[in-house]
Amino acid sequence: MSRYRWLSGPDPAAIALLRMPARGPCFDRPLPAPGVARFACLLGSDGEVVDEVVVQRLSEDACMVACHGGPGQRQAIERALAAGGITSDQPVAPVDLSEDWRRMAACQHPAAVRLLASGASGSWLRWVDRIPTVLIVGPSNAGKSTLFNLWLGNQRSLTSERAGTTRDLVSALTSAHGWHLRLVDSAGERETDDQLETAGQSLAREHSARVDIILRCHPANAGPAPQPADGEMVLITKADLAEVPATQLQMVDPAHGAEARSAALLDSLVKKVLVRLGMPLFDAAAGSVP
């Protein structure tokens, strides 16, 4: 009977490695030649897609698969393999994994897995095992929390016309074009006698030295935009309140009846942040990274 082995440990991870028989019916496309990696879909016995994977042919009889490593996903893969007559051969014997496969096992981003499998190189390699942080800063009532919530697609940070609503760092993970980002909302910059708000402002300044990009929000009706400091991108918020050059990075509040425009501007902003970080944009529809 055919057998498979998990080559990575049982702990939850972004990517897990699996050695299994080189059976064509298990995948939605022909297996590559030995030594070549290819993106594919792992199929169940009923032909349903179980997971999107990267498969490398090791020999005529065996292949190595990089799949998603969550416990539920691993169990789904095990059930699909068992239904196809492929059983587990654990415990795992020591396997000499190449450096590329070790790097893939530690990978934090779906797009990076595809880039590694294609043999690509570039500045994106520094993000393979790390998720970059984007800190949103700016004056009070600049639309920072509105942007934070819009980017996440849900309300994680309170918003109000009252200045000083956000007093602590609020962070959340988000994904776009095959890359994960950690967004951080921060207390507004203004003079205040409120000790708690002042402490939040100090925390934001301290955190700014440890993030990868600072996104500085500047309201369109607050005068000329500041010049970005090192590591900063300037975003003109509330662009529906004043005329803003089309070349300027900008955002409008969807609550003011500008849902379509705000969605388009957000997509443009996210792409520019990823490009600034050196992350190639993954085309999910084409299944490739340009």
C-alpha positions as CSV (number, residue, x, y, z in Angstrom):
1,M,0.0,0.0,0.0
2,S,1.3,3.5,-0.8
3,R,2.4,5.7,2.1
4,Y,3.0,9.4,2.9
5,R,5.2,11.1,5.5
6,W,5.0,14.5,7.1
7,L,8.4,16.1,6.9
8,S,7.6,19.0,9.2
9,G,6.5,18.9,12.8
10,P,2.8,18.8,14.0
11,D,2.8,22.3,15.3
12,P,0.6,24.9,13.5
13,A,2.5,26.7,10.7
14,A,1.9,28.7,7.6
15,I,3.5,25.9,5.4
16,A,3.9,22.2,6.0
17,L,6.0,19.7,4.0
18,L,4.7,16.3,2.9
19,R,6.4,13.4,1.0
20,M,4.0,11.2,-0.9
21,P,3.7,8.9,-3.9
22,A,4.0,10.6,-7.3
23,R,0.4,9.9,-8.4
24,G,-0.9,12.1,-11.2
25,P,-4.6,11.7,-10.2
26,C,-3.8,13.3,-6.9
27,F,-3.2,16.7,-8.6
28,D,-5.1,18.9,-11.1
29,R,-2.2,19.0,-13.5
30,P,0.6,16.7,-14.6
31,L,3.5,16.3,-12.2
32,P,6.7,18.1,-13.2
33,A,9.9,16.4,-14.1
34,P,12.2,15.2,-11.3
35,G,13.9,18.2,-9.6
36,V,11.3,20.7,-10.8
37,A,8.7,22.5,-8.6
38,R,5.2,23.5,-9.8
39,F,2.1,25.1,-8.3
40,A,-0.9,22.7,-8.3
41,C,-4.1,21.8,-6.5
42,L,-4.2,18.6,-4.4
43,L,-7.4,16.7,-5.1
44,G,-9.5,14.4,-3.0
45,S,-10.8,11.1,-4.3
46,D,-14.0,12.9,-5.5
47,G,-11.9,15.4,-7.5
48,E,-12.6,18.3,-5.1
49,V,-9.7,20.7,-4.4
50,V,-8.3,20.0,-0.9
51,D,-5.5,22.5,-0.9
52,E,-3.4,24.7,-3.2
53,V,0.2,23.4,-3.0
54,V,3.7,23.5,-4.5
55,V,4.8,20.1,-5.6
56,Q,8.3,18.9,-6.5
57,R,9.0,15.6,-8.2
58,L,11.8,13.9,-6.3
59,S,11.9,10.7,-8.4
60,E,9.6,8.7,-10.6
61,D,7.9,7.3,-7.5
62,A,7.9,10.2,-5.0
63,C,7.2,13.8,-4.7
64,M,7.4,16.5,-2.1
65,V,4.5,18.8,-1.4
66,A,4.5,22.2,0.4
67,C,0.9,22.7,1.6
68,H,-0.8,25.0,4.2
69,G,0.1,23.9,7.7
70,G,-2.9,24.6,9.8
71,P,-4.1,21.6,11.9
72,G,-7.5,21.5,10.1
73,Q,-5.9,21.7,6.7
74,R,-3.4,18.9,7.5
75,Q,-6.3,16.7,8.7
76,A,-8.2,17.4,5.5
77,I,-5.2,16.3,3.5
78,E,-4.7,13.2,5.5
79,R,-8.4,12.2,5.0
80,A,-8.1,12.8,1.3
81,L,-4.9,10.7,1.0
82,A,-6.5,7.9,3.1
83,A,-9.6,7.9,0.9
84,G,-7.2,7.4,-2.1
85,G,-5.4,4.4,-0.4
86,I,-2.4,6.4,0.7
87,T,-1.7,5.9,4.4
88,S,0.7,7.5,6.9
89,D,4.2,6.2,7.5
90,Q,5.1,7.9,10.7
91,P,7.2,8.6,12.7
92,V,9.2,10.7,10.3
93,A,12.6,9.4,9.5
94,P,15.4,12.1,9.3
95,V,15.2,13.7,5.8
96,D,17.9,15.8,4.3
97,L,15.9,18.8,3.2
98,S,17.6,21.4,0.9
99,E,17.9,25.0,2.1
100,D,15.2,26.1,-0.3
101,W,12.7,23.6,1.3
102,R,13.7,24.7,4.8
103,R,13.1,28.3,3.8
104,M,9.7,27.3,2.3
105,A,8.7,25.5,5.5
106,A,9.3,28.7,7.4
107,C,7.5,30.9,4.9
108,Q,4.9,33.4,6.1
109,H,3.4,34.4,2.8
110,P,1.6,32.5,0.0
111,A,3.1,34.7,-2.6
112,A,6.6,34.0,-1.3
113,V,6.0,30.3,-1.5
114,R,5.2,30.6,-5.2
115,L,8.3,32.9,-5.7
116,L,10.6,30.4,-4.0
117,A,9.1,27.5,-6.0
118,S,9.8,29.5,-9.2
119,G,13.5,30.1,-8.3
120,A,13.0,33.9,-8.2
121,S,15.1,36.2,-6.1
122,G,14.9,39.8,-5.0
123,S,14.4,42.1,-2.1
124,W,11.2,40.3,-1.1
125,L,13.4,37.5,0.3
126,R,13.8,39.4,3.6
127,W,10.1,38.9,4.2
128,V,10.0,35.1,3.7
129,D,9.9,34.3,7.5
130,R,8.7,37.7,8.8
131,I,5.5,39.8,8.5
132,P,6.2,43.5,8.0
133,T,4.5,46.2,10.2
134,V,2.7,49.3,8.9
135,L,2.2,52.0,11.5
136,I,-0.6,54.6,10.8
137,V,0.2,58.0,12.4
138,G,-1.0,61.6,12.0
139,P,-2.9,64.3,13.9
140,S,-6.1,63.7,15.7
141,N,-9.2,63.3,13.5
142,A,-7.1,62.7,10.4
143,G,-9.0,59.5,9.6
144,K,-6.4,57.1,10.9
145,S,-8.9,54.7,12.6
146,T,-11.3,55.0,9.6
147,L,-8.5,53.9,7.3
148,F,-7.5,51.1,9.7
149,N,-11.0,49.7,9.8
150,L,-11.5,50.1,6.0
151,W,-8.2,48.3,5.3
152,L,-9.2,45.4,7.6
153,G,-12.8,45.2,6.3
154,N,-14.3,45.4,9.8
155,Q,-14.5,47.8,12.8
156,R,-11.5,47.1,15.1
157,S,-10.8,50.6,16.2
158,L,-13.3,53.1,17.5
159,T,-13.9,56.2,15.4
160,S,-15.4,59.5,16.5
161,E,-15.5,63.2,15.7
162,R,-14.1,63.7,19.2
163,A,-10.3,64.1,19.1
164,G,-8.2,61.6,21.1
165,T,-10.5,58.6,20.7
166,T,-7.6,56.2,20.1
167,R,-5.2,56.2,23.0
168,D,-3.3,52.9,22.6
169,L,-1.8,50.9,19.8
170,V,-4.4,48.7,18.1
171,S,-2.9,46.1,15.7
172,A,-4.3,43.4,13.4
173,L,-3.2,41.2,10.6
174,T,-4.4,41.6,7.0
175,S,-3.6,40.1,3.7
176,A,-3.4,41.3,0.1
177,H,-2.0,39.9,-3.2
178,G,-0.5,36.9,-1.4
179,W,1.3,38.9,1.3
180,H,0.5,39.4,5.0
181,L,0.8,42.8,6.8
182,R,0.5,43.8,10.4
183,L,-1.4,47.1,10.6
184,V,-1.1,49.3,13.7
185,D,-3.4,52.2,14.5
186,S,-2.0,54.9,16.9
187,A,-3.0,57.8,19.1
188,G,-3.4,61.1,17.3
189,E,-0.7,63.8,17.4
190,R,-1.8,66.9,19.3
191,E,-1.1,68.9,22.4
192,T,-3.2,67.6,25.3
193,D,-3.2,67.6,29.1
194,D,-4.7,64.1,29.2
195,Q,-2.1,61.9,30.7
196,L,-3.5,58.7,29.2
197,E,-3.6,60.2,25.7
198,T,0.0,61.6,26.2
199,A,1.1,58.1,27.2
200,G,-0.5,56.7,24.0
201,Q,1.4,59.3,21.9
202,S,4.7,58.4,23.5
203,L,4.0,54.7,22.8
204,A,3.4,55.5,19.1
205,R,6.7,57.4,18.9
206,E,8.6,54.5,20.5
207,H,6.9,52.0,18.3
208,S,7.8,54.0,15.1
209,A,11.4,53.0,15.5
210,R,10.5,49.3,15.2
211,V,8.1,49.2,12.2
212,D,8.8,48.8,8.5
213,I,6.7,51.6,7.1
214,I,5.1,54.6,8.7
215,L,1.9,55.8,6.9
216,R,1.4,59.4,7.8
217,C,-2.2,60.6,7.4
218,H,-2.7,64.3,6.6
219,P,-6.2,65.7,6.1
220,A,-6.8,67.5,2.8
221,N,-8.3,70.5,4.5
222,A,-5.3,71.0,6.9
223,G,-3.0,72.8,4.5
224,P,0.0,71.6,2.5
225,A,1.1,68.0,3.0
226,P,4.4,67.4,4.9
227,Q,7.4,66.0,3.2
228,P,7.8,62.3,4.1
229,A,10.6,61.4,6.5
230,D,12.8,58.4,6.0
231,G,10.6,55.3,6.1
232,E,7.4,57.3,5.7
233,M,4.6,57.5,3.1
234,V,2.3,60.5,3.2
235,L,-1.4,59.8,2.6
236,I,-3.9,62.7,2.1
237,T,-7.0,61.7,3.9
238,K,-10.5,63.3,3.6
239,A,-9.7,64.0,0.0
240,D,-13.4,64.7,-0.6
241,L,-13.1,67.9,1.4
242,A,-10.5,69.7,-0.8
243,E,-8.9,69.4,-4.2
244,V,-6.0,66.9,-4.2
245,P,-3.7,66.3,-7.2
246,A,-4.4,62.9,-8.8
247,T,-0.7,61.9,-8.4
248,Q,-0.9,62.3,-4.6
249,L,-1.6,59.2,-2.5
250,Q,-5.1,59.9,-1.1
251,M,-8.2,58.4,0.7
252,V,-11.8,59.4,1.2
253,D,-14.3,58.4,3.8
254,P,-16.7,55.7,2.5
255,A,-19.3,57.0,5.0
256,H,-19.7,60.1,2.9
257,G,-21.2,58.2,-0.1
258,A,-17.9,57.5,-1.8
259,E,-17.8,53.7,-1.3
260,A,-16.6,52.9,-4.9
261,R,-14.0,55.6,-4.9
262,S,-12.7,54.7,-1.4
263,A,-12.4,51.0,-2.4
264,A,-10.4,52.0,-5.5
265,L,-8.1,54.3,-3.6
266,L,-7.6,51.7,-0.9
267,D,-6.5,49.1,-3.5
268,S,-4.1,51.7,-4.9
269,L,-2.7,52.4,-1.5
270,V,-2.2,48.7,-0.6
271,K,-0.4,48.1,-3.9
272,K,1.9,51.0,-3.3
273,V,2.7,49.9,0.2
274,L,3.6,46.4,-1.0
275,V,5.8,47.8,-3.8
276,R,7.5,50.1,-1.3
277,L,8.3,47.0,0.8
278,G,9.6,45.2,-2.3
279,M,6.8,42.6,-2.4
280,P,5.8,41.6,-6.0
281,L,2.0,41.7,-6.5
282,F,0.5,38.2,-6.7
283,D,-2.2,37.8,-9.4
284,A,-4.6,35.4,-7.7
285,A,-6.7,35.0,-10.9
286,A,-3.7,34.0,-13.0
287,G,-2.1,32.0,-10.2
288,S,1.2,33.8,-10.7
289,V,3.5,36.6,-9.5
290,P,4.4,39.1,-12.2
